[in-house]
Every structure is written in structure tokens, then in C-alpha cells.
Amino acid sequence: MLCLLVGLPAFAPVPTCTPEEIARRSCQGPVLGSRVAGERGFHHGVASGSPLHNAVVLWTRYTPEAAEAIVDVQLLLVEARHAEALVSDGVAGEHVKTWAAQTDIEKDWVVKLDVRGLESGTEYVYAFTDGDGRSSPIGFTKTLPAPDAPVAVLHYAFFSCASFAHGYFHAYDVASSLRWLDFWVHVGDYIYEYGESRYPTRGTSAYARSEGLEPRHELVSLTDYRSRYAQYHTDRGLQNLRRRAPLVAIWDDHEMADDAYMYGAANHQEVCVPEQHFDWADEQPMCDHDEGPWRKRTDAAAQAWLEWLPVRASSTRAGVSLADITTVIEYGDLVTVAAYDTRLAARTEQMHFYDLDSASDLLNASEYSIPGTPAHEALLAEAEKLNATLSNPSLEMLGRANRKHLQATFAASARANKPWQILATQMVMGLPLSPNLLLLEPQTDLVGSILAATPEARQAVAKQVFGVTYNLEGWGGFQHERAAVLDLLGRHSNNAVVLSGDMHDAYTFTLSGASGPVAVNLATPGVTAPGAWAVAFKPIAQLLSPDDPYGLMHESFRVSNLYTGLRYINVKDKGFVAVTVTRTEHVADYIMINDGPDSAKEGHAELGDSYMSTPYSTDAAPHFCAASLVTTEGLRGSVARAEVCRAEFNTARPALWDASVPSLHLADGARACECSELGVDPLCSCM
């Protein structure tokens, strides 16, 4: 058995506050014990990730008392069947394997060990100690089955869009109590980069926590990003899920900046122009200071992500932000999962609706669908121009190299007769159309009045009438590449499933290519991030249906998407998706944090009373299964609603959950590994 100490490129800077940071932002420097719990220790939990059949990355962070501290940390690992040896008598016998590692400010006192030579399909427990009486919580992890091992069932869950300011991470906490969980997938927006002045503004109803953000300003420097990750990992729900099962993760845009692409982002201004505003929040300026070179910012953001997440990634001398985060999971003979970067490696700048929206603002919505009217002809011309632009082959988010890798990976999986090929992607691949209020029955004068008074409602009608998806940030804004990927899935998979996030709401689509259905697209709701439709359209829906505004909204989506493959939508609740995979079925249970489908509580705090603003208690937050959607092997893209959900939850934690781990010393014959740095990827050899 050997262990790799997961390192970062040697050029990573030591994080200190620059004079400019101190002058403009009161930079606090690295996160030390005085800022967390008043003392040193393992205050940010433990985690595991990037599982293979013979390896897993194990993670912790030690919080020191002084920035000059160099900390020695010991990892203890044992197969779960011998778990009692971890807490027995302070002596590491033959079943406990130990490794030693050293960490300091250059690594943000993070310890990441890539433990190799493990048994396949095996559960392990682990913990870290400092040799001075302090130990971490106990973590639980497992390796994958051998790539060709017969497997009957896989249990996983997936998540996206966790905004700390928008509430407590109850979705993570609830998921940590799943009875079966082989691994969990995060498809991006693990953190948000905004400061307290927007999304949301602290002091407004949308700000759902009692504590402020750290740092209070928008994230730009390495110190900024590290501080925000440190704050996120004080959350009980996130700590519980990270210690419960291994993580598979890819980044999206908010780990860097909103609408990130290769050469910039909507929320990055190298030179600040304070008069610029977000198109979704006109009153909020984009910046209050120069944010510097884009590559410098993404290198800082990527380094913090690589430090704080238990992921295995290939470093590159070209810059940390160009690290290869491609992940492939071969789960025995049952499933292949592939995940890729769609932001920094190949993505071009996304298109916008400006001309179409401007035209719809000036015209009568009742004429949009009547050929020959000025409104119809003007909007038709703008829609045709936009759709032609969206089909431009130069627009990419995945990129040629990743498409080639995906094709080879899925083709090999299909040839091996694995039933399921799963693509974990950040963006929704379905092409949803906006809710068109003119399609609701019965029509009333109130609908006309609303459309006349509300530009956003007219814009939604225009997009629906002319078949322009409202999600240009997703695959709908890159339609040539989308068609290529759908063709790839149709030709090189047995049964394809696409996992998505980003939009903060729950969706399910049947994806069709030129030859018919090729895949199902499952989109998880946000962990806390609010959906735009609930914020913008609930007030309108309440006017039309005071007793059931969400019911009206969902009906409006249904009648507006009869031909887009939309099979399920929930724009109210926050949560996650728990999945059960067998050789014949892929079952997705949408688990929502609320009392039930008819609960008076809102999905997020901006619209009213919500569990997102309710602190943790002894028990997990109320949750329910909103839908159980079954895709059947051999029926590509099929979605059937099951009467009973498959996900089950434990009512109690494992016996070792709250146990303390002594600092162990080696018994005669026990083995240890000492880690010594040898370049970018230090090697730990067993003694």
C-alpha cells in the first residue's frame, strides 16, 4: 500500500495580504484558530473523494494558532469491519494503517492524501490526529468495485448551487443520513463568489443566515477564496456529508466568477467601471475596485478549490486554473460516470437576449403569435437571427478534446456491456421554454393587464412563441456542440443519463437527437440558491391563482413545453436528487427540504418563511420525496413516475459517528508511511 501526498504546483504563492488588499478591503489573512473556535484543531471536518477501485483521496484541514505554524498530522485508516481498532486503546495494531504528513501556510494547512493499494469494493473508516491530543471527526469512505466486477446496485446522490448567504445546507445534512450512499456528485457552484452587497444583500429578507460572509467583499485573491471555503466548511450539513461518503466534483462558474469562460466572466472587471450593472440586478454595480487579470483570479480560485475539495486532478505548469479535472468513475460492470470542465478549458463567451428582449418590450404581446402583425414579424426576425447565432460551430463549452475523451470513454463502456453511461455536466441540456401566460385557460382580462405592465412577462411570451430557450448559459446557448454530444450519446452509449445543475430549480427532460430519444436529463434543484422563476413570477402567479401560485406556474411551464421533452419541474423547493441504479432501472428521487408538496413554507427566504433560514437542530430538517422518476434500460430517454420513492433514510448515526480517536502509537509489526515531498506530486512510501 502506498500514499501520494496530493500537492499543488510549486509556483503557488504564500497567501499574505497585499498593501492594496489591506487598503481597500481590510484583508484578514489566513484562517487561524482565533477566527474559528478560539483554538487550534480540526475545525473543518474530514472528507474523501475521487474514489477508484484501489484508491481514494482523504482530506482534512488543521487550523493552527499562528501563521508561522508547521503542523505534523497523522492519518489513521482501517477497514470498516475492524473499525473498533480505531478507537480502542491508543495502539495501532495490524489492522490500522498510518501515514504522517506535514502542512503549512503554503497549503492553507490542508492535508490531502491519495491512498493507493486499497481493496476494491471495500468500506473504510479514517481519522486524523495531531499527536498532541486533538483528533478529527471519524470519516467513512469506500472504494469502487473492480471495473469488471459484477454489481447489482449503485446508490448515489447529486447536488449543485450552494449559496451560504441564502441559507443553511439542510440538503447536505439530510443526504448524509441516506441509508445507502456509495458516492455523491457535485456538479458545480460549490461556493458563490459574491460579497455581502449583492446576491443577496445582507440585511434583506433574502439573506438567510445570522452570520455575515467571510470575507465580506467579493472574492478575487487566493486569501479571499480560501476564507470563503473555510466558512463554508464550518456548516454542519456540509461537514456531515463530506465525512459520510466519497465525493466526485467538477467546478462551474461561481467557484471563480459568474458566467466564467476561458477569457473572462460577466462578474470580472479587470478595470472597474462602477457604472456597469448586472442585467439581472440593475441597481447593483458589478464592481467597486479593479479586479486584475482574469488568469490570476482563476488561478487563485482553482487553487483554493483543489485545496479544499478531496479531488484528484492533474496539475499543469501553464497555470492552476488549467488543471485537468476530468473524472471517470467505472462502477463495476454496471455504470460509467464521466465529468468534465466546461468553463475554463474550452468555453467561449455566451450569447444574450438583448435584441429580442428589447423588441418584445415595445410590442403588444397578444400579437406575438399572429403572422403578419408588426409584433410577430419584428420578433421573428430577431429570433431567427439569435437562433442562427446559437448554432454557430465556434461556440463551445465542452471542447473538442473533451468530446473526444467522452466518446472514447462511453464507447468502451458500451462495448463492455455496461447498461448505464452517465454524463455529469454543470449545465441543463434540455431546452426549456419560458411560461407563456397566454396559453393558460381560461384567459382573463387580468392576463392582458399583467403582460402590458410587466416587461419580463412579455419577454417570456416572446421566447416561448418563437422557440428560443431561456437558458443561453446552458447547452441551449451552444446548440451545434449540443447536437454533436446528443449524436455521440446516441451512437456510443447503451442507456445515457445526463446530470445537471446550475438553474437552481428541478427539471427532468427526455433528450432527443436526429434519430429520436437518446438520453434523460436530470437537473437537481439548488442546495440553497433561489430560482429566478419563483422570485420573478410568483407575484404574477399569485394575482392569477391566489390559493395555488406554484400550481399555476407549473401548469404554465407544462403547456409552454409540450414539445421540448420537459417531464418534470419544481420551481419552489430546494434539495437534491438521490439515485438508485440497477441493471434494469435508473431511479431518481427528488428530495426536497420542506414539509410536503402543499407546505405553506417557501423554498427560500426571499419569498417568506423557509427552512433555509432555520438553523440546524438535533434532527434533520423536514424533507419529502417530491417525485420518483424511473428510466428503464433499453428505453432511451424514458421517464415514468413511480408511486413509491426508493430513497431510505437512517434515523440514527453510525456508532462511531461521535467517537473520539486517540493519538495512536505503533504496535510491533504495524506499518506506517512517511510522506516526503518530491516535486509537484510528493510520494509517500510505506515502511
N, C-alpha and C positions, 0 to 999 in steps of 0.2 A: 504494500500500500504506500502511495506517495501523495504529497500535497503540494500544490502550487500556491504560493502567496500571490494573489491577484494584484498586480501593480498597475501604475499609470505611467505615461511617458515621462522620461526624465526631465523634460523641459517644463513640467508643471510648476507654476510659481508658488513660493511660500506666501500664503494669504495674509497680507497685512493691510491696514487701512492707509490708502494713499492720502497725501495732503488735500487733494481735490475732494476725495470722499468725505474726509473729516470736515472740510469747509462747507460742503453743500448738504451733507446728509447725516452727520453725527454717526459715522460708521462705528459699530460696536466691537469689531474684531471677531476672533473665533469664539465659538460657543464653549464656555467653560462651566465648571460646576456651579459657580455663583449665579449663573443665569438659568440653571435648570432646577436643581434640587438643593442647592446650597452646599453640595459636597461632591467629591469625585465618585465615579461609579458607572455602571452600565445602565444609563437612564433612557436609552433609546431602543432597548429591546434587542432581539436577535432575529435572524431571518435566514432562509435558504432559497436557492434559486438555480435556474439553468440546469435542471436535472438531466442526466444521461443515465444509461443503464449501468454504468460503473463509476459515476462521479456526481458530485453536487457541490455548488458553491455555498459556503457557510459564512455568515456575516454578523458582525456586531460593531458597536462604536463605544469606545471608552471615553468618558468625559473627565478630563483632568482638572486640577485646580489652577494650574499655571500654564501659560502658553509655551513655556520652555520645556514642559514635561515630555520625557521619552518613556513610553509605557510598555512594559512586558505583559503579554496576555497569553493565557493558556487555553487551548481548545480541548474539550473532552467529548469524545464520541463513542457511542455504544449501540449495538443493535437493540431494537426495542424489546426483544424477548429477554434481554439481560438488563433492562432499564434500571432495576434496583441497584445495580453496581455503581450507578452514577451518584447516588445519594447515600450510600451505605455507611462506610466507616472512614472515609478520607484516604483510603488506599486504592490506587488504580491497579486492579488486578488484570488478569489476562484478557478480560472482555473489553476493558476500557482502553481506547487508543487516545493518545495525547499529542498535541502539537504546540509549539511555542512560536510566538510571533512578536515583533516589536513594531510600534506605531508611534507617530508624532504629528506635529502640526502640518507637515507636508502632505500627509494622507488624511487630514482632518481627524486624526485618531481613529480612523476606520480600520477594521481588520476584515479582510476578505480572503478566505482560504478555499482553493479549489481542490477538494479532497478526491483523490483518484483511487482506483483499485478496490472499490466497494462491490458488494454483492448485488446483482441485479434483482429488481422487484422486491427490495427489502426495506423495511421501516427502520429508522434510526432515531435516537434522541441525542441531544447535544447541549452543551452549555459552555460558557467562557468564565474564567476566573482571573483575578489579577495577582494571585499569590499572596494577597495581604488581607484576606478575609472577605473580599467582595466578589460576588458572582452574579452572572446574568440570569434572567429567566431561562427555563428549560425550553428548548425548541424541539419540534417534531418534523421530520422530513422523511423522504423516501426516494429511492432510485427508481428509474423506469424499468419495465420488463426488458429482457433482451429483445433486439429488433425483430427477431423472427419467432419469439415465444408466443404460444397460443394464449390469447387473452379473451375473456368473456365480456368484461365490462370496464368502462372508464368513467370516472366521475371528475368533472372539472367545473369551475365557475369563471366568469369573466366580468370585467369592470372597466369603467372609464370615468373621466371628468370629476375629480375630487377637488372642490374648491373649499379650502379651510375656512374662509370667511363666511361661506354660505351654510355652514353647519357642521354638526358632529358626524363622524363617519360610521353611522349605525349600520350601513350596508356591509362594511368590512366586519364589524363586530358580529352581526348575525351570521355571515358566511363562515366565520371561524367556528361556529357551532354545528356546521353541517356534519351529519353522521359519517358521510363518506366524501373525501376530498383528496384526489391524487395530486393535483396541482391547480394553481389558479393563474389566470392570464390577465394582464393589464394592457389594454390596447391604446393607452396614451392619455395625456393630460393628468398625469400623476400628481403634479403640482400646478399652481397658477402663479404667474409672474407679477400680477398687478400689486400695487401698493394700496393703502387704505383710502385713497381718494376716488377710486372707482372699482366697479365690479366686485363687490358692492362698495358703496361709500360707508365708512364706519359712522355710526350714529343714525343710519336709516334703518327701516324695518327689515330690509334685506340682509343686513349684517347680523348673522345668527349666533355668534359666539360672544361671550363676555370679554375675552382677552383680545387684544389687538394683534395685528400681524407683526411678524419679525422677518426682516426689517419692515418698518412702516412704509418705506418707499418701494418703488418698482425695482425688480431685480435686474442688475446689469453686471455686477462684478462676481468673481468667484466667492468672495466672502458673503455677498448677498444671497446667492443661490444656496450656499451651504447653510446659512442661518435659516432659510425657509424650510429646507429639508429637515433640519434639526427640530424645528417647531412642529412640522407635520408628524414626526415620529415620536412626539410626546402624546399623540392621540391614542387612547386605549384601544379603539376598534382596529386601527391600522396595526398597532403592535400585536394584537391578538391574532390577526390573520397572517401576518408575516411569520409568526412563530408556529403557526398551525400546519402549513404545507408549503412546498416549494413554489416559487414564483417564476413565471415566464413573462417577460416585459419587453415592450417597444415604446419608444417615445413618440409623441405627437408634437404639436406646436407650442403649447403653453409651458412645457419644460424649458423652452427657450423664450419665445415671444409669440403673441397672437399672429396667426396666418404666416408662420415661418415658411420660407422656401430657401433654395440654395443661396441666393444672394441678398436676402433681406427679409423683412417682415412688416406687416401693416403696423405693428406696435414696436417698431425700431426706427428711431430717427438719429442718424449719425450726427447730424447737426440739428438741434431742436428749433422748430418753428412753432412757438406757442399757439399761434392762431389756428393750427391744424386741429381737426376734431375727428373722432371716430364716427363713421357713418351710422353706427347703431346707438350713439350717445352724443348728440350734437353739443350738449353743454359741457362735455368733458374733454379737456385738451389731451392730446396724445402724449405730451412730454412736458417736463419743466426744466430740463437740462440736456445738454449734449450726451448722447449715449455711446459715441465712439464707433470704431469699426465693427461691422457685423461679425466677422470671423472671430474677433477677440471675445465678443459676447457669447457666441455659440460654443467656443472652446471652454469658456468658464462654465456655461450651463451643462454641457455634456460631461465635463469632468465631475461636477457635483452629482449628476445622475449616475455616472459609473461608480462613484464612491459610495453612494447611499443605497443603491439597489444591488441585490445579490445576483448580478448578471455576469455572464461570461461574454466578453467582447474582444475583438481583435484590435489592438492599438495600431496607429499609423503615425509615421513621422510627419505627415502632412498636417496634422492637427487633430486634437482630441475629438472635435465635432465630426470628423470623417472616420471615426472608428466604425468598424463593421458590426452592427448589432443584429445581423441576420441570425435567426434562431430556427432550428428544425428539431422537432420532437417526434421520435419514432416510438410509438407506444405499442410494442409487440407487433402482432400481426393484425391489429385492429385499426389503428389510426396513425396518420401522419399529420402533424401540425407544422405550418411554416409561417414565419413572421418576418417583416422587413421594415426598414426605414423608408418612409415616404415623404420625408421633409427635407433633410439636408443633403442627401446623396444625389438626387436627380430632379427634384421638384422644380417646376417653373412657376412663375407668379400666376395666381389665379385670376380669372376674369370677374367682372362685376356687372350689375344690372342697371347701371346708371341711366343709360339712354332709354331703356324700356320703362323703368320706373318713372322717369321724368315725363315720358309721353303719356303714361296712364294717369298721372296726376292732373292732366289738363283736359281729360275727356270723360264723357258720360259712360259709366260702367255698363249700363243696360244695353249699350250699342256694341260692346266689345265683340260679341259673338255673331253680329249681323253683318254678313258680307255686303260690301258696297257703301257702308257708312264710313264717314271720316274716321271715327274712332277705330273701327276694325282695320281699315287699310293702313292707318298710321302705325298701329301696334303690330300688325302682321309684318310690315317691312322691318321694324326693329327686332322682332322675334326671329325672323329668318336670318337677319344679319348676325344676331347673337348665336344662334344655333350653328351657323356655319363656322363662327369663330371657335366655338366649343369643340368642334370636330377636327380642328387643326392638329395634324400629327405631331407638331413640335411641342404641344402641351403634354407634359408628362408629370407623374407623381411617383411612380414605381421605378421607371427607368429600364433601359434595355437589358443591362446586366442582371438586375433582379428578376425581370421577366424570364430571362433565360434560365436562371437558377431555379425559379419556381416551376418552370416547365419540366426541367430535369428531375426535380425532387418529386413532383406529383406523378410523373410518368413512371419513375422507378417504383413508387408506392403502388400505383395501379397494376403494374406488371407483377408485383409480389402478391396481388390479390387482396390487398388490404381494402376493406369495404369503404373506409372514410378518409377523405382528404380535406383538411380544414385550413383555410387561409385566414390568419388573424391580421386584420388590417385596421388602421386607425379610422378610416372614413366609411360612411354608409355607401354601399354600391348600388342600392336601389335608387330609383329616380322619382322621389315623391313630388306630387304637385300640391300647390297651396290650396287651402279650403276656399271654395267658391260659394259665397253666401247665396248667389243667385240660383244655385242648384237645390237649395233646401225647399221642402214643401211643408206647409203651404207658404207661398210668398205673401209678404205683407208690406204695407207702406213703410214700416219701420226699417226693413232691409234697405230700401232705397234711400231713406234718410241717413242711415249709417254709412252707406257707401259714399254718399255725397259729402259727408262730413269727415271721413276717415281715409286719408291717402293710403295708409298701409292696407286697408281692406280692398281698395281699388287695385293696388299693385298685386295683391294676392289673386284677385279675379283675373287680371290680365295674364299672369303667368300660367294659371290653370287653363284658360281658354286657348292659349297658344302653345301649350305643351312644353313650357320651359320649367324645368325643375328649379325649386327654390334653394337647392344646396349646391352652389357652384364651388364651394370649398372642397366638397367630396368628389366622388368619381363622376358625378354629373357635369363637373367643370372640365373633365379630361376624357371626353367621350370616345375619341379614337383609341386611346390606350385602354379604356374600359371595354370596348368591343374586343380588343385583342386579348385581354385577360379572360373575358367570358368565352371566347373561342378556345383559349388554352384550357379552361376548366372543362369545357365540353369534350375536348379531344383527349385530355390526359388525366382524367380522374374517373373513378368509379361512382362515387357519390360525393359531391362537393358541398361544403358549408363555408360561408364567409362570415366571420365575426367582425363587428364594427362597434364604434362608439361615437364620440365627438359631438353628436347633436343634442345630447342631454335628455332625450326622450327615448321611449322604447318603440322600436319598429321591427317588423318582420316582412320580408319580401320574397317572392319567387323571382329569381333572376333568369331572364330568357335571352338567348342569343339568336343567331340567324336560323338555327335549326330547331328552336323551341326551348323549353326549360332546361337549364344546366345546373342550377345551384339554388340553395336557400341562403338568404342574407339575414342574420340575426343581429340586431343592434341593441346593446344594453342601454338602459337609462343611466343618467349620471349618478354618481355616488351622492353628490350634493348639488352640483351645478344646475341652476334653473333652466328650464326650456324656454326658448323665446316665444313659442306659441302660447303657452299659458300666460306669460306676462303680457303679451300684446293683445291676445284675442279673448281672454276670459271676460274682461269688462264688456266686450261686444256680445259675447255669448250670454252673459247674464241679462242683457237687455231683451234678448230673444227668448231665453229659456231660464227664468229666474230660479226655478227649482232644480234644474239639472244642466248647468252650463257646460260641464265637461262632456255630458252625453251628447249635447248638440255639437260641440266641437268635434268629437269623434265621428259623429254621423256626417258632418260636413267633410271631414277628411275621406270618409268611405265613399261618398257619392262623387267626390272630386278625383278619386283614384281608382275608378273601376277598371282601368286598362293598364295600370302601372305595375301590377303584381303585388300591391300592398295587401298583406294578410292580417296584420295586427298593428295597432298603435295605442300608446298610452302617453298622453302629454301632461299628465298630472303628477304621477308619483316618481319618487327616486328609489333606486335599488340596484339589483344586479341580476344576472342570469346564471342559474345552476343547471348543469347539463349532465345527463346520463346517456352514455353511448353503449349500445350492444351491437352485435353483428347485424341485426335487422332494423334497429331504430336509433335515431338521434333525437333525444327528447330535451327540449329547452323549457325550463320552468322560470318564468319571470317573477322574481321575488321582490315585493315592494315593501317599503318601510311605511306602514300605515295600519290602521285598524281593520281595513277591509275595503272593498271596491266602492262602498257607499259612504265612507267616512267623511265627516264634515271637516276633518283636518286637511290642510293643504299639503302639497308635496314639498313646498319650500316656503320660507318665512316671509318672502316679499309680499305674498298674497294673503297671508293670515296665519293663524295658529298652525304650527307644523312641528313634527318630531325632529326636524333638522335643527331646531333651536332648543331642544330638550337635552340637557346633559345626561351622561351615562348614569345608570343606576345599577343595582346588583344584577337585575335581569336584563336580557337583551331587549331592545326596543320592539314594540309590536310590529309584526310583519305578516304578510299573507302572500299566497301564490295567485297572481292575477291571471295567469294563463299558462297552460302547459301545451306546447306546440311540438307535434311529432312529425319528423321527416322519416319516411320509410325507405329502406335500402332498395335500390332498383327503380324508385320513382323519383327521378331527379327534380329537385325544387319543390317537392311535395310538402304541404303544411296542413296538418289535421289537428283539430283541437281535442285534447284528451279531457275526460271528465275528472280524472284524479291526477294530481301532481306527483312526480316521483321523488322530489327532494324531501329528505327527512332531517330532523334536527335533534341533536343531543340536548338533554335538559340539564346535564352536569358536565363539568370539565373532566379531562383525564386525571387520574390520581396524582400524577407528577406535576400537574399544572402549577401548583403553588409551592412545590417543594423547593428547598434551598440546597445548593450544591456546595460542598466544602472544597477548599483548595486541596487537591489530591497530590500525594507524592507517590512515586512509582514503587510498586512491589517488585520483588525479584522476578525477573523474566518478563516483565511488562515492556511494551515497546513505546518509543516516543519518536517524534520527528522534530528536528530543529530546522527552522526556516532561515535561510541566509539569502540576501539579495544578490542576484546575478543578472544585472541588466534590467530590461523592461519587465520581464516575467520571471521573478525570482523563483528558484527551485527549492523545495523542501524535501530533503532526503530522509528516509527512515533509518533509525539507529537500532 
